[in-house]
Amino acid sequence: MANEVKLPRLGQGMEAGTITKWLKSEGDTVEKGEPLFEVDTDKVTQEVEADFAGVLLKIALASGEAPVGQTIAWIGELGEEIPTSVTAPGTATESRSAKSPEEQPRPPRAGDTFVTVPGTDGANGGRIKASPLARRIAREKGVDLSTLRGTGPDGRIIAEDVERGTPARPAAPSAVPAGEIESIPLTSIRKTIARRLTAAWQAPVFQLTVSADMTRTNELVARARELSPDVRITVTDVLTKVCGVALMRHRDVNVQYTEDALLKFPSADVGIAVAAPQGLVVPIVRSVERLSLAEIATARGEIVGRARDNKLTAHDLDGGTFTISNLGMFGVEQFVAVLNPPQAAILAVGATVDTPVARDGAVVVRPILTLTLTVDHRAVDGAAGADFLRTVKQLLEEPALAL
């Protein structure tokens, strides 16, 4: 019997994924560990490697969403037997040849635990059978469940039925000329960004702002580039190192908030916000307090490159304890960053600007950087956040103390 290829769980909390591309075709030879297909999760689009060597005998799901654990293909030797039906976990097996494609019940998605909701279906006593996921999508899209025909078990409405349905209200005002509005479907990553930012705005946060004299940091960066010309060290790398050291001195800030506990971490795993083509992502440089500037620069360059090439893995994104968002390269002098839950703090970094300042009774021009810390007040008190930010300022003005 051929080996089943199942949709894997690529990260904690993953319940389903969307296959976007097969890297092999039916009949191709596949080596174990060779990239087989691409799957889009709520965090990242990732290549999945083959667990078996052989021939790709059959692709059961060319594209689209499936729950974790569903069989999506078979790999084996030429001529090996493969099943004639695809079964989602927890559903009954039914031959696809028994009904036409439109009549066949589709396998339910993750989240398609079926319930009934009020409706106008007389056969069900005035109630419509639909999954919670289908109901949620229907609310978001404005689809009337009573207008749909369910293709799930016992005629229940599943998520795919809703996505193929017609909205009950117009998508745009009729007065707008056709062809002037472009509808761009939300990707899983964009939906995740929207969900996480909405959750962030519900947190009771406060902001703290300081200005740092970057004279010594700029000198350090210039000298480091001379000593390590093959590694492009940047101010962001110094910021990452400084924040890592400060987090270890102020461990009450190096936390994640949960409903039951504050999780205090033994190392500083710093996320760096990256504006990637697929949307905002925050890949992580781990244990930065233990790394040299050159090691941080190398790690930062690798993850940012993978982010922009859409090659991040779930491991690159999971488990950060703090985030840095730097918009200085766009000329933005100061801004407030949105919290990255469940982390308790995020640092917004603006542009370094030559500014007249008073030093020893005289006015001099210094490169000044404005930093704004957004903090979840449920996890971190104001004094603790201020003390942490003071340490970051001190280390930027005397970076040798952090090395």
VEXDREN-2710 file (C-alpha; in Angstrom, 1 decimal):
% VEXDREN-2710
k/r/px/py/pz
1/MET/0.0/0.0/0.0
2/ALA/1.3/3.5/-0.9
3/ASN/2.3/5.9/1.9
4/GLU/-0.1/8.6/2.7
5/VAL/1.0/12.2/2.6
6/LYS/-0.9/14.1/5.3
7/LEU/-1.1/17.8/6.0
8/PRO/1.4/18.4/8.8
9/ARG/1.1/20.6/11.9
10/LEU/3.8/23.3/11.3
11/GLY/3.4/25.2/14.5
12/GLN/1.7/25.3/17.8
13/GLY/-2.0/26.1/17.5
14/MET/-2.2/25.2/13.7
15/GLU/-5.5/23.6/13.0
16/ALA/-5.6/23.9/9.2
17/GLY/-3.6/25.0/6.2
18/THR/-4.1/26.0/2.6
19/ILE/-2.1/24.2/-0.1
20/THR/-0.9/26.9/-2.6
21/LYS/1.5/25.0/-4.8
22/TRP/2.8/21.5/-5.5
23/LEU/6.5/21.4/-6.3
24/LYS/6.1/17.9/-7.8
25/SER/3.7/16.5/-10.3
26/GLU/2.0/13.1/-10.4
27/GLY/4.4/10.6/-11.7
28/ASP/7.5/12.5/-10.5
29/THR/10.2/10.8/-8.5
30/VAL/10.4/12.1/-4.9
31/GLU/13.4/11.9/-2.5
32/LYS/12.9/11.9/1.2
33/GLY/13.5/15.4/2.5
34/GLU/12.9/17.0/-0.9
35/PRO/10.5/20.0/-1.0
36/LEU/7.1/18.6/-2.0
37/PHE/4.5/21.4/-1.7
38/GLU/3.8/24.8/-0.2
39/VAL/1.2/25.4/2.5
40/ASP/-0.1/28.7/3.7
41/THR/-0.9/28.9/7.4
42/ASP/-2.1/31.8/9.5
43/LYS/1.5/32.8/10.1
44/VAL/3.6/31.9/7.1
45/THR/3.8/30.2/3.7
46/GLN/6.2/27.3/4.0
47/GLU/7.6/24.5/1.9
48/VAL/6.9/21.0/3.2
49/GLU/9.4/18.2/2.7
50/ALA/8.5/14.7/1.7
51/ASP/8.6/12.1/4.5
52/PHE/8.9/9.2/2.0
53/ALA/10.9/8.4/-1.1
54/GLY/9.2/7.0/-4.2
55/VAL/6.9/8.2/-6.9
56/LEU/4.2/10.8/-6.4
57/LEU/1.3/8.5/-7.3
58/LYS/-1.7/10.7/-6.7
59/ILE/-2.4/14.3/-5.5
60/ALA/-5.8/14.3/-3.7
61/LEU/-5.9/18.0/-3.0
62/ALA/-4.3/20.2/-5.7
63/SER/-5.0/23.4/-3.8
64/GLY/-7.2/24.7/-1.1
65/GLU/-7.7/24.4/2.6
66/ALA/-7.5/21.2/4.6
67/PRO/-7.4/20.3/8.3
68/VAL/-4.2/19.1/9.9
69/GLY/-3.9/15.3/9.4
70/GLN/-5.9/15.0/6.2
71/THR/-4.5/12.8/3.5
72/ILE/-3.5/15.0/0.5
73/ALA/-1.4/12.7/-1.6
74/TRP/0.2/9.2/-1.9
75/ILE/3.9/8.3/-2.5
76/GLY/5.0/4.8/-3.3
77/GLU/6.2/2.5/-6.1
78/LEU/4.6/2.5/-9.5
79/GLY/1.6/0.3/-9.6
80/GLU/1.0/0.3/-5.9
81/GLU/-2.6/0.5/-4.7
82/ILE/-4.1/3.7/-3.5
83/PRO/-7.5/4.4/-2.0
84/THR/-10.3/5.6/-4.3
85/SER/-11.6/8.1/-1.7
86/VAL/-10.1/10.8/0.5
87/THR/-11.2/10.8/4.1
88/ALA/-10.8/13.8/6.5
89/PRO/-10.1/12.9/10.1
90/GLY/-13.2/11.9/11.9
91/THR/-15.5/11.6/8.9
92/ALA/-17.0/8.6/7.2
93/THR/-15.4/7.2/4.0
94/GLU/-17.4/7.6/0.9
95/SER/-16.5/6.6/-2.7
96/ARG/-16.2/9.6/-5.0
97/SER/-17.5/7.6/-7.9
98/ALA/-20.8/7.2/-6.2
99/LYS/-21.9/10.8/-6.7
100/SER/-21.1/13.7/-9.0
101/PRO/-18.6/16.2/-7.7
102/GLU/-21.4/18.7/-6.9
103/GLU/-23.3/16.1/-4.9
104/GLN/-20.4/14.7/-2.9
105/PRO/-20.1/15.9/0.8
106/ARG/-16.8/17.7/1.0
107/PRO/-14.5/17.0/4.0
108/PRO/-15.1/19.5/6.8
109/ARG/-12.4/22.0/7.7
110/ALA/-10.8/22.4/11.1
111/GLY/-13.5/24.3/13.1
112/ASP/-16.4/22.6/11.3
113/THR/-17.9/21.1/14.4
114/PHE/-21.5/21.0/13.4
115/VAL/-24.4/22.8/15.2
116/THR/-27.8/24.1/14.1
117/VAL/-28.7/27.7/13.9
118/PRO/-32.1/29.4/13.4
119/GLY/-33.2/29.5/9.8
120/THR/-36.0/28.8/7.4
121/ASP/-35.3/25.3/6.4
122/GLY/-38.6/23.5/7.0
123/ALA/-37.0/20.0/6.8
124/ASN/-35.0/20.8/9.9
125/GLY/-37.9/22.2/11.9
126/GLY/-37.0/25.8/10.9
127/ARG/-33.3/25.5/11.8
128/ILE/-30.3/25.4/9.5
129/LYS/-27.4/23.0/10.2
130/ALA/-24.0/24.8/9.9
131/SER/-20.6/24.6/11.4
132/PRO/-19.3/27.5/13.7
133/LEU/-16.6/28.2/11.1
134/ALA/-19.2/28.5/8.4
135/ARG/-21.3/30.8/10.6
136/ARG/-18.4/33.1/11.3
137/ILE/-17.4/33.4/7.6
138/ALA/-21.1/34.0/6.8
139/ARG/-21.2/36.9/9.2
140/GLU/-18.0/38.4/7.9
141/LYS/-19.1/38.1/4.2
142/GLY/-22.8/39.0/4.8
143/VAL/-24.0/35.6/3.4
144/ASP/-27.5/34.4/4.3
145/LEU/-27.1/30.8/5.4
146/SER/-30.7/30.1/4.3
147/THR/-29.8/30.6/0.7
148/LEU/-27.1/28.0/0.7
149/ARG/-27.2/24.2/0.1
150/GLY/-24.9/22.3/2.5
151/THR/-22.5/19.8/1.2
152/GLY/-21.2/18.5/4.6
153/PRO/-22.4/15.4/6.4
154/ASP/-26.2/15.2/6.5
155/GLY/-26.5/18.3/4.4
156/ARG/-24.8/20.6/6.9
157/ILE/-23.3/23.9/5.7
158/ILE/-19.5/24.0/5.9
159/ALA/-17.0/26.8/5.4
160/GLU/-16.5/26.1/1.7
161/ASP/-20.2/26.4/1.0
162/VAL/-20.2/29.9/2.5
163/GLU/-17.1/30.9/0.5
164/ARG/-18.9/29.9/-2.7
165/GLY/-22.1/31.6/-1.7
166/THR/-23.3/35.0/-2.8
167/PRO/-23.3/37.9/-0.2
168/ALA/-26.8/38.9/0.9
169/ARG/-25.9/42.5/0.6
170/PRO/-24.1/44.4/-2.2
171/ALA/-20.3/44.3/-1.9
172/ALA/-20.1/48.0/-3.0
173/PRO/-22.6/50.9/-3.6
174/SER/-24.3/50.5/-6.9
175/ALA/-23.5/54.2/-7.7
176/VAL/-19.8/53.3/-8.1
177/PRO/-19.0/52.5/-11.8
178/ALA/-18.0/48.9/-12.4
179/GLY/-14.3/48.2/-12.8
180/GLU/-13.0/51.0/-10.5
181/ILE/-12.8/48.9/-7.3
182/GLU/-10.3/46.1/-7.1
183/SER/-11.2/43.3/-4.7
184/ILE/-8.1/41.6/-3.2
185/PRO/-8.9/38.4/-1.2
186/LEU/-7.3/38.4/2.2
187/THR/-4.5/35.9/2.6
188/SER/-4.2/33.8/5.8
189/ILE/-1.3/36.0/6.9
190/ARG/-3.3/39.2/6.3
191/LYS/-6.2/37.8/8.3
192/THR/-3.8/36.9/11.1
193/ILE/-2.4/40.4/11.1
194/ALA/-5.9/41.9/11.4
195/ARG/-6.9/39.5/14.2
196/ARG/-3.7/40.1/16.2
197/LEU/-3.8/43.9/15.8
198/THR/-7.4/43.9/16.9
199/ALA/-6.5/42.0/20.0
200/ALA/-3.6/44.4/20.6
201/TRP/-5.9/47.4/20.7
202/GLN/-8.0/45.7/23.4
203/ALA/-5.0/45.6/25.8
204/PRO/-4.6/48.5/28.2
205/VAL/-1.3/49.9/27.1
206/PHE/0.8/53.0/27.9
207/GLN/3.7/54.7/26.0
208/LEU/7.0/56.0/27.2
209/THR/9.3/58.2/25.1
210/VAL/13.0/59.1/25.5
211/SER/15.7/60.6/23.2
212/ALA/19.2/59.1/23.0
213/ASP/22.4/60.7/21.8
214/MET/23.7/58.3/19.1
215/THR/27.2/59.7/18.8
216/ARG/28.9/56.7/20.5
217/THR/26.6/54.1/18.8
218/ASN/27.3/55.6/15.3
219/GLU/31.0/55.5/16.1
220/LEU/30.7/51.9/17.1
221/VAL/28.8/50.9/14.0
222/ALA/31.4/52.6/11.7
223/ARG/34.3/50.9/13.6
224/ALA/32.6/47.5/13.5
225/ARG/32.1/47.8/9.7
226/GLU/35.8/48.5/9.3
227/LEU/36.8/45.4/11.4
228/SER/34.2/43.1/9.8
229/PRO/33.7/44.3/6.2
230/ASP/32.0/41.1/5.2
231/VAL/29.2/41.6/7.8
232/ARG/27.1/44.7/7.5
233/ILE/26.4/45.8/11.0
234/THR/23.6/48.4/11.5
235/VAL/22.1/50.5/14.2
236/THR/19.3/48.0/14.4
237/ASP/21.9/45.3/15.4
238/VAL/23.1/47.5/18.2
239/LEU/19.5/48.2/19.3
240/THR/18.9/44.5/19.3
241/LYS/21.9/43.8/21.4
242/VAL/21.2/46.7/23.8
243/CYS/17.5/45.6/24.2
244/GLY/18.6/42.0/24.9
245/VAL/21.0/43.2/27.7
246/ALA/18.4/45.5/29.1
247/LEU/15.8/42.7/29.1
248/MET/18.1/40.5/31.2
249/ARG/18.6/43.4/33.7
250/HIS/14.8/44.0/33.8
251/ARG/13.3/40.6/33.4
252/ASP/9.9/41.8/34.5
253/VAL/9.7/43.3/31.0
254/ASN/10.8/40.1/29.3
255/VAL/7.4/38.5/29.7
256/GLN/4.4/37.3/27.9
257/TYR/0.9/37.9/29.2
258/THR/-1.7/35.1/29.5
259/GLU/-5.0/35.0/31.2
260/ASP/-3.7/32.8/34.0
261/ALA/0.0/33.8/34.4
262/LEU/2.9/36.0/33.3
263/LEU/5.5/33.9/31.5
264/LYS/9.0/35.2/32.4
265/PHE/11.7/34.1/30.0
266/PRO/15.3/33.3/30.7
267/SER/16.6/34.7/27.5
268/ALA/15.9/37.6/25.2
269/ASP/14.3/36.4/21.9
270/VAL/13.9/39.7/20.1
271/GLY/11.5/40.0/17.1
272/ILE/12.3/42.5/14.3
273/ALA/9.3/43.8/12.4
274/VAL/9.8/43.4/8.7
275/ALA/7.5/44.8/5.9
276/ALA/7.5/41.7/3.7
277/PRO/5.6/41.4/0.4
278/GLN/3.0/39.1/2.1
279/GLY/2.5/41.5/5.0
280/LEU/4.0/42.5/8.3
281/VAL/6.0/39.7/9.9
282/VAL/8.1/39.6/13.0
283/PRO/10.9/37.0/12.7
284/ILE/13.0/36.4/15.8
285/VAL/16.7/36.5/16.7
286/ARG/17.1/34.3/19.7
287/SER/19.2/34.7/22.9
288/VAL/20.5/38.1/21.6
289/GLU/22.1/38.8/25.0
290/ARG/24.7/36.1/24.3
291/LEU/25.5/37.1/20.7
292/SER/28.1/39.4/19.4
293/LEU/27.2/42.3/17.1
294/ALA/28.5/40.4/14.1
295/GLU/26.4/37.3/15.0
296/ILE/23.3/39.4/15.5
297/ALA/23.9/41.1/12.1
298/THR/24.3/37.8/10.4
299/ALA/21.2/36.3/12.0
300/ARG/19.2/39.5/11.3
301/GLY/20.3/39.5/7.7
302/GLU/19.2/35.9/7.2
303/ILE/15.8/36.1/8.7
304/VAL/15.0/39.4/7.0
305/GLY/16.1/37.9/3.7
306/ARG/13.9/34.9/4.2
307/ALA/11.0/37.1/5.2
308/ARG/11.2/39.2/2.0
309/ASP/11.5/35.9/0.0
310/ASN/8.5/34.5/1.8
311/LYS/10.7/31.6/3.1
312/LEU/10.1/31.9/6.8
313/THR/9.2/28.9/8.8
314/ALA/6.9/28.7/11.9
315/HIS/10.0/28.4/14.1
316/ASP/11.2/31.8/12.8
317/LEU/8.1/33.4/14.2
318/ASP/7.2/31.5/17.4
319/GLY/8.1/32.5/20.9
320/GLY/9.4/36.0/20.8
321/THR/9.6/38.0/24.1
322/PHE/10.1/41.5/22.8
323/THR/9.8/43.4/19.4
324/ILE/11.7/46.2/17.7
325/SER/9.9/48.2/15.0
326/ASN/12.2/50.6/13.1
327/LEU/10.8/53.1/10.7
328/GLY/13.9/55.4/10.7
329/MET/14.9/54.4/7.2
330/PHE/11.6/56.1/6.0
331/GLY/12.5/59.4/7.6
332/VAL/9.9/58.9/10.4
333/GLU/11.2/60.6/13.5
334/GLN/8.7/59.3/16.0
335/PHE/5.8/56.9/16.1
336/VAL/3.8/54.6/18.4
337/ALA/4.1/50.9/17.6
338/VAL/1.1/48.5/18.2
339/LEU/1.7/45.8/20.7
340/ASN/2.6/42.3/19.5
341/PRO/0.7/40.0/21.8
342/PRO/1.3/38.0/23.9
343/GLN/4.5/40.0/24.3
344/ALA/4.3/42.8/26.9
345/ALA/6.4/45.5/25.1
346/ILE/7.4/46.8/21.7
347/LEU/10.0/49.5/20.9
348/ALA/9.3/52.0/18.1
349/VAL/12.5/53.4/16.6
350/GLY/12.5/56.6/14.6
351/ALA/15.2/58.3/12.4
352/THR/18.4/59.7/13.9
353/VAL/18.3/63.5/13.4
354/ASP/21.0/66.0/13.9
355/THR/19.6/68.2/16.7
356/PRO/20.9/71.2/18.7
357/VAL/21.2/70.2/22.3
358/ALA/22.7/71.8/25.4
359/ARG/26.0/70.3/26.6
360/ASP/28.0/71.9/29.4
361/GLY/26.3/75.3/29.0
362/ALA/26.9/75.4/25.2
363/VAL/24.6/74.5/22.3
364/VAL/26.0/71.7/20.2
365/VAL/24.6/69.5/17.4
366/ARG/24.2/65.8/18.2
367/PRO/22.6/62.8/16.4
368/ILE/19.4/62.3/18.4
369/LEU/17.2/59.2/18.2
370/THR/13.7/59.1/19.6
371/LEU/12.5/55.8/21.1
372/THR/8.9/55.1/22.1
373/LEU/8.1/52.0/24.2
374/THR/4.5/50.6/24.2
375/VAL/3.8/48.5/27.2
376/ASP/0.9/46.2/28.2
377/HIS/-0.1/47.5/31.6
378/ARG/-1.6/44.2/32.7
379/ALA/1.9/42.7/32.7
380/VAL/4.3/45.6/33.3
381/ASP/4.0/48.5/35.7
382/GLY/4.9/52.0/34.7
383/ALA/8.0/52.3/36.8
384/ALA/9.4/49.0/35.5
385/GLY/8.8/50.1/31.9
386/ALA/10.5/53.4/32.6
387/ASP/13.5/51.8/34.3
388/PHE/13.9/49.5/31.3
389/LEU/13.8/52.3/28.8
390/ARG/16.3/54.3/30.8
391/THR/18.7/51.4/30.6
392/VAL/18.2/51.2/26.8
393/LYS/19.0/54.9/26.6
394/GLN/22.1/54.6/28.7
395/LEU/23.4/51.6/26.7
396/LEU/22.9/53.4/23.4
397/GLU/24.8/56.4/24.7
398/GLU/27.6/54.2/26.0
399/PRO/27.2/51.0/24.0
400/ALA/30.5/49.5/25.2
401/LEU/28.7/48.8/28.5
402/ALA/26.5/46.3/26.5
403/LEU/29.3/44.4/24.8
END
